[in-house]
Amino acid sequence: MPMDVALNDVVRLRKPHPCGGYEWTVVRLGADIGIVCNTCKHRVLLPRREFEKRVKKFISKAPRANSGESEAK
């Protein structure tokens, strides 16, 4: 099952970027995940599978829209 990732989530990766930063912001979703380094603003595209392997933890989650679980009957 795919990891629950949304735009503007901030994640910590297992290895640091060469600039020394560990934290990245998600800027693109799809088969590839686009992330931007919060330290140097370098943008990287990773295949979803590779992204899921590299994520250590979520630093902050972007607010989610209600996914249709309202009281509609």
C-alpha angles and dihedrals in degrees: 000000000000121000115259102250127163136182114281094021111144115221136184114223125211096243126040124248112248088258088062098253123133100180124085135179120222110236103163134036132195134078085331123044117218116211133179123209109240091212104049102009093237111159122221133181116212129180109253092246092053091046091053091051093050099047113102098178145332113259094189135355123219115237110272125225116239105271098216096280092128124124095278109142 
